[in-house]
Each structure stands twice: as structure tokens, then as C-alpha cells.
Amino acid sequence: MRLVEHFIPTIGTPRGVIHVGGFDGNEERWYREWGARSVWFEPVPEKFAELQAKGLHAYECALGSRPGRASLNLSASLQCCSLLKPSGHLDQYPEFPFSGAIEVEVRTLDSFALTGFDMLVLDVQGYELEVLKGAVETLKQIRIIYCEVSIIELYRDAPMFHEIHRTLSPQFEFFGIDWVDGINRGWGDALFVRR
């Protein structure tokens, strides 16, 4: 979130944040400082319970391009869970082994018909494009996207940075400003802003 904070003088302060892949909700302190309301999505029951215990407005489901049920691959730490099977992730992060899977509900972001949110945070371990495909209507109100991206395949068939950029640029008129963190291990967090 430091990257977003750095660019706030240029892009403006978010009024509302949709956070997909909530995990432990630690980013909420940023949103609170900005005066932004937030809504959270987290499919792992234990982590969803943590979000609820913190009093955050959260939904227990994964997001994707269509509704249904799917197998969520669990990392032992629950930090790198994904609807995609791990591939290069196991080489880059052997300290985060995977330990099975659970079935979870999948919904589209558009099915929630959220309004009044202008920032989208995606931390979904390679499932970013699927979330975006199910968020066409929601994206019309979004002006800032903070998204985890990869430059090597960490999860099987996951999109690379250029694919996400290509989807956001012409179709939704976003451009990439910058990205940070973890590039030496094949991933980073990218900031996209509507033109």
C-alpha cells in the first residue's frame, strides 16, 4: 500500500476499497487512515473468521468470471492459497508448501452490485484476470487498481503482467503507473489508474 500512498497526491485519496483476497485484513489500517470504507472477500474459512473478528465487512467466497464451486489449493501457512495449482511458486517459495484443498463458493464481483467504491485491490494468487472478467460493471466506477502481478509462472496458467495490462489498458482505459515488491522472485504489486 506504500505505492498507493506515494501516488495519492497525484491520483487522489480512495473513497472506498474493494479488497479481494483479504487474508488477515492488515491493509485496513491504510484504508482507515484514508477515510475510505472497505469491503473484503476471503474464501478461506479461518481467515474469513479473522476478518469478521476485526469487525470488517467481509464475504466468505472466492471471486471469478462465473459463479459456481471450485477447489482452493491451500498453502500450509494459508498465505498463498489459490484456485490455480502451484507451479513455479514451489521453486521460488519452498518455505510455503501446499497441503491440500477445500471446496469454496465462487461468485462474480458484479453479482454484489457494490456502489461507491473507487479502488480495487486484487491479491488472488494468479486468478486476477478471472476476477476482472466477472467485474465488468464494477470496473466502471473503479479508478485505482492495486494488483498482484507475475512475470514468471508461479501458478499453472496464471496470467503474466503484460496480459493483465493488455486487458486493463484498452478495454477499461487503465494505465500502469509503477510496481513494487518481490520482482526478484517473479512477482510484484502493480498500480493501475484510469486515464
N, C-alpha and C positions, 0 to 999 in steps of 0.2 A: 504493500500500500504506500510505501515511501515514494514510489514512482508517481502515483496519482497525486499525492500530497505536493510533490515537486512541481507538477504542472497545473495545480489549481489556480494560480494567478493568471494562467493563460486560458484554461478550459472552464473555469468556474467551479464552484463547490456543488457536488451532487446533492439533490434534494431527497432522493430515495434510491436505495440499493437493493437489487435482487441478487442474492448470493447463492449460487448453485454449487453444491459440494461444501456444505457448511462445516463439516468436521467438528471442531471444538468451539467455533464461534469467536475465536480470538480477535478477528478483524472488527468486531462490533465496537471496540473502543475507538477506532478511527471514525466509524460512522456516527457515533455519539458525539465526538469532537466536532464533526462537520455539521451536526444538527440534522442529519439525514435519517429518515426512518428506514427500516430494513425488513426484508422477508427472506427466509432461509429454506433451502431444500437439502435434505440429507437422507439417503436410503439406509444407512447402517443403523440398526435399532439402538445400539449403545450410544452412538454419537448423537443421534436424534434426541435421545433422553437427556444428554448433556445440554443441548441447545434449549430444550424445554426447561430444564432446571435453572438455566440462566435467565429465564423469562423471555426468550426470544420468540418471535412469531415464526414458527417453523412448520414445514410439511415433511412427513416421512415418506419420501418416494424419490426415485431417480427421474431425471428428465431426458427425453429423447425426441425422435422425429415422429413417433406414433405411440399410442397407448398400448399397454399390454403388461406382460410379466417377463422378467429376464433374470439371468443368472449373474450375480455380482461376485466377482472374484475378490476374495479377502486377503489382504496382506496381514501378516501376523500382528503388526502394530496398528492395523486399521487405518494407517496414514495414506496408503497408496491404492485403495480399493478401486476397481474399475469394472465396467461392463464389458471391457475387452480383456482378452487374455494377455498376460505379461509376456514380453519377448526380450528386447534389449534392456528393459528395466532390470532384469535379473542379473545381467552382466554389470550394469552401471551401479546398481544398488544391491549387492548381495546381502547387505545388512537388513534389508526389508524383504524377507522371503514371503511367499504366498502360502496360505494354509487352508484352502478350501473355498467354498462358495455358498451363497444363500440365494434364494429366490426373492426378488423385490418387485414392487409395483413400479411401472414406468408410465409417466404421463407427459404430455407436451406442456411447455410453458404457456402457450396460448390458451390452453384449457382453463387456466386460472383467471384469465381476463383481468390481470392486475393493471391498475392505473396509478399515475402519479409517481412513477419510478423513472429515473433518467440514467441510471448506471446499472450495468450487468457485470457480475463477477462470475467467471467460469473456472472452476478448479475440479475438473471431472476426468482427469487421467486418460486423455486420448479420445473422449467422447464429445468434444467441443462442437464439431460440425453437426452431429446428430441433434444436440440441444438447439443449435441455431436453426436447423431445419424445422423444428417444432415451435419456433418463436418468431415467425414472420410478422405477425400482427404486433406482438410485444415490442419488437425491434423498432417499430415506427416511432415510439416515444423515447427510445434509448439514445443518448448522445455520447456516452462513455462506455467502453467495454474494456475490462481488465481480465485478461485471458491467459491461462497457462498454454504454452505452445512448445512444440518439439522440433528439433532439427535432425534427429535420428529417430528410428522407430523404437519407442520404449514399450508400446503396447501394439499387439498384432492389428494391422490395418488402420492404425490411428493416422489422422491427417497430419501433415507437416505444416510448419509455419506458413509456407507460401500458399498452401491450399486454403487455409483459414483466411489469409489476407486476400486471396483472389475471390473468395466468397463475400467477404465483408465490403471490399472496395467498390466494385461496380454495382452490385445488386442493392446494397444498403448505404452506399456513399460514406463509408468509414475509411479513414487512412490511419496507418500505423505511425505512432509518434516515436516510441522507444521501447526497448525491452531490457530486462534485468534478471539477475539471479540464475545460477546453475548452468549457464551456457557451456561451461567446460564439461558438463555431464549430459549434454544433449537436450536441455530444455531451458525455458525461461518464462517469465511473465511479461506479456506484451500489452501495451496500452494503445487502444484504438479510439479515435474520436470522430464523430460525424463531421463531414465537411461543412 
